[in-house]
Amino acid sequence: MILCILCIATFSRVCCAFKPQHTLPLAFAGFGGGSNKGKGKSKGKGNGKKKKQNKVAPNNNHLFTPEGRMDHIKARIAAADLSPITKLSLSRTTDGQLSLDVDPNNMVVIDNFLGNELIKSMRAEAESLLPTLVPSQSTRWDDDTQSIISYEKKGVLSTQIEGGTVGYEKSPRLVEYIVTLTSHLSAKLNQILPNSYHLSGDEQTNKLAVCLGDGSYYDKHIDNLGGSNDDNADDLGDRRKLTALLYIQPPGSHNGQPSYPNESIDDDSRGGYFRAYDVPENDMTTCIAPRGDRLIMFWSDSLVHDVSPSYVNGDKDRRWALTIWFVADRKKGLIRPSDVTVEEKHFGGSSINAIGGKG
């Protein structure tokens, strides 16, 4: 099955499109290597005196094998606090009644998600793919021609990470991360979320993107402005429900700056800040720095966001982001219908019929 990533960057009546050629199967070829989980123990003989203990560097041998890296990611998922994205709030139903539902503007921000060693390796893989990335194609509505026209986003390159033998050989750690997160994060969330929020554990779509600087940015948008909830429909439309965005910046990036949620785009001249609108309250903007090894999660079909202009002082400052879109479970999960009031407030009208995504 081919899932289509469409990326919205809506400013007035603007959207941007990203169309991958393949989806990533969770069972992929090219996976190998034996487990290397040593259990070294040393016993010292006591002589009544305390010996000075030498500091021992962290043992990252488990990151040398595919199985070890995937087990590491599973452990990080198990330890992650996902409760912020499950909080409830009052919402208005289609018939005007008030009811409790999962807050559409809930977010999860996790720092130091994977650890420095794995992030460094993933960054290196991303950099190696740079020659194969293509300009991010976008589309917008043209009032003069009354049609959708295409253009390239300034200074943004992207690609989809693919599975299979060839894809795995190019970027094994990126593939392992996508496969493991898709399966295990969805399972963890499905245990605590209402049925309508249930996610598929074996389908996803993704995008690796880099902002090269010189003011490259993403316009204000919602990733998914509405898919089909008709199980009998031939085309289920855009089923992306949850966005998981990982910054693969060098470890220590943005150190010394205020921590979430007290960050501001004025804190760092390099920019590239993720900005979430109406979070936590209406008319508020929450700024989130692209810190290395920071994971951001939010609901693809409701959160309005953009990316502030990005500037770089060199290759190390390039803003790399790996986005996984979790799709709604085919039998249980539902996509929110487009909210007219949100469109009117953020985009200047309810006539926007664009479906999109970000990175």
N, C-alpha and C positions, 0 to 999 in steps of 0.2 A: 504494500500500500504506500502511496506517495502522499505525505502530508505537505502542505504548502505553507511556508513562512511568508507572511506579508507583513511588512513593517510600516506602521503609521507614524508619520511625523506631522502632526496636524497643527498648523498655525493658520488661522482663518479656515480656508478650505483646502488644506494641504495634506497629503499622505505620501508615505514612501513604501515602495514594494521591494521585498526580498524574496526571491523564488529559488529554493534549493532544488537540486535534481534528484536527491535520494533521501530516504529516511534511514536512521541508524537502527539496525536490528539489535536487540539485546543479546542474542546469541551470535557472536561474531567470530570469524576465523582469525588465525594469527596469534592466538593466545597460548603462551607456553611458559616453561620454566618451572622448576620445582620449588617447593617451599624451603625456606632457609631460616627456620625459627630455632636458633640455638638456645639452649638452656644452660649457659655456662654458670657454674657455681664454684666459689673458692672458699675454703675453710682455713682460717688462721688459728694457730695454737695460742691459747692465752697464756701470758706470763705475768699477769697481775698488773701490767702497765698498759695504758691506753696508747695505741699506736696512732700516729698522725695519718689521717685518711687522705689519699690523693683524690683530687676531683677527677671524676670519670666523665668523658664526653658522652652525650646521649647516643644510645645505640640505635642507629637507623637501618640496620641490616635488613629489616623487614621491608624496606622500601626498594630493595634491589630486585624483587620478584613481582610479577603481576599479581599473584595471589596475596602477597604481603601488602601491596599498595591498596588493593581492593578491600582487604580486611581493615586496613587503616582508615579508609574512607567510611566503611560501615561503622566503625567505632566512633568516628567523629559525628556521624549522623545520629547515632544512639545517644551521644552526650549532648546534642544540640537542644537548646530550649526553643521549641516551636510554638509555645503558648501564645505569644503576641498575635499571631496570625489567626488564631481560633477565637479570639474575643468576640463577644456578642454586642450588638447595639440595636436600638430601635430602628426599624425601617418601615417604609410605607409600601403596602402591596398594591397590585394593579387596581383593586377596587377601592383604594383609599384608606384601608384599614392599617393600623399600626401592628407590627409584630416583631418579635425578636429574631434576628438573623445574624449571620457572621458579618462583622463590620467590613464594608467594601474597601475601606482605606487602611486596613490592618497591614502591618509590615513586620518582617523579621530582619534584623541586622546582626550578623555574627562576625566578630573579628577573630583572626587567627584560626580560621576554620580548618585548614589542612596542615598547617605547619610550614616553616621556612623551606625545608629541604624539598618537599613535594612541589611547592609553589615555584621555586627556582627552576626545577626540571620542566614544569608545565610552561613557564615563561620561555625557556629555551626552545621548547617545541613550537610554541606560537611564533617566535621570531623566525624559526626555520621555515615556517609556512608563508612568511611575508611575500616572497616572490610570486606565490600562487594566488594571493588574494586579489579581488577585483573591486573596482569602485562600487560602493553601495548604490544600487539603482533606486530611485524614488519616483513617485508619481504625484501629481497635483492636479487639481481642477483648474482649468483655464476658462475664465469668464468670457474672453473674446471669442474663443472657438466653441465654447460650451461642450468641452470634451476633456478627457483626462490625458495629460501629456507627461512624458517621461523626462527625467533629468538625473544627474548624478549629485549625490550629497558631497559637499565640499570636504575634502580631506579625510574621508571615512572609507576604509577598505574592509571587506568581509568575505567570509566563506562559511560553508557548512562542514562540520567534522563528520566524516563518514566512517562506517564500520567496514567489515570485510578485511581480507588479508591486506590489500593495498592501503586502505585507510589506517589500519592498525599499525602498519610498518612506518607510516609517516609520522604518526603522533600517538604512540601507545598510551601514554599517561592521560592525555586528553580524552581518549576513547574510554579508558577504564573509569575515569571520573564520571563521564556522562552515563555510562551503563550502570554503574553502582548507584549513583544518585537517583536516577530514574526509578530503579527497582525499589530501593530501600527507603528513600524519603517518602515516596508515595505510600508505601505500606505503613509507615509510621503515622503519617497524616490521616490516612483513611481510618485508623483506629479511633480517632478523636473528633473527626469532622462529620457533619450531617451528610446523609447520602447524596444530596444534590451537589456536594463539593468533592465527591470521591474522584480520585485520579487514576488513570491507567498506569499500571506498573510495567508495561512492556511496549509502550509507544511514547515517543517524544519527538520534538524537533528542536534544532539548535542553531546557533550562529556564533562564530568567533569574529570579533570586530576590533579594529584598531583605529583610534583617532590620531592622525599624524601631527596634529597641532595646527598652528596658524589660524586659530579661531574655529576649528571644526566643531560641530555641535549637533544635537538632535532637537528638533522642534517639539513643542508640547503635544502630547498624544496619549491615547489609551491603546495598549497592545492589541486588544481584541474588542471591537465595538459590536460584536454579536455574531454568533454562529447559529446553526439550526439545531433545535432540540427535538426534531421529528425523527424518531427511530426508523420510520419507514421511508424517509427521504433518500433519494439516490446519492445526493451530495449533502453530507452533514455540515458542510461549511467549515468555519474556523472553530476548532474544538479546544484551542489553547485556554487553559484555566488558570494555571499558576506559573509565574515567571521566577526563575532562580538565576540570579546574576552574580557571577564570581569575577572579582578583579584579580587579574594575574599580573600585578605590578611587582617590582622588586620588594622583598621583605624590608620593612622599615619605612616605606614611603609614607609621607605625611606624618611622620613622628613629630611630636612636640606641638601638634595642633590640638585644639579642643576635641573632645570625644563626642560621639553620637549620644544624644540628639542635639548637641549644642554647637554643631559645626556651621560655618558660614562660608559662602564663596569668596568672602574677603580674606579668609585665612590663608589662602595659597594662590599666588599669581598664576600657577600652572592651570588652574581651572579644572574643567572636566567633571564638575560635581553633578551627581544625580540629584534632581530636585523633585520632590513629591508634593503635590498640591492638595490643600484641605486636609493635611495630616499634621497634628492630630485633630485639628478643628477647622471649620470652614474659614476660608480666607487666610489660612496659614500656609507657609511654605517650609518644608523640612529639607535642609541641605545635607547631603551625604557625600563625603570625600571618597574618591576612588582609591582607598587604601589597599595595599597589597594583601591578599588572602582574606578579603572581606566578602562575605556572602550576603546578598540582599534578596529577599523573597517578598512577593506581593501578588495580588490577584490580577491576572492579565485582563480580565473583562471589566475592570472598574477603576483602577488607580490612574489618575492623570499625572504625567511626569514628563520631564525633559532632561537634557544634559547641557550644562552651561558651556560656553566656548572653551576649548582646550588649547593650551599653548605648551610647548616643550622647549627644554634647554638642550636636548640631545636625544639619542635613541632610547636611553634608559627611561625617559619621561613619557614615552608613548603610552597612551591610555588603552590597555588591552582589557577586553571584557569577553568572557565566555558565558553566553546565555543559553539556558535550557528552558524550553517551554513544556511543562507537563500538560497533557491533554485530558479533558474530562472523560471519565469512565463512560463507555458506550451505553451501558444499561442504567447507570444511576446518575452520573454527573450531568449537570446542566450549565449552560452558558447564560449569564445575565443578558436580558434584552438591553439594547442601547438606551441609556438614560437621557431623555430629551433635555431635562433641566441641567444636567452636567454639560452636555454639548453646548447649550446656549450660554452657559456661564464661562466656559473655558475656550470655546472655539467660535463664538460669535453667531451661532445659529444652529438649528436642528437639521439642516439639510446635508450634513456631512454623512456620506455613506461609505466611508473608507474603513477598511480593516487593516490592522497593522501590527507592528512589533518593534522592539528596541534591542540595543545591545550595549 
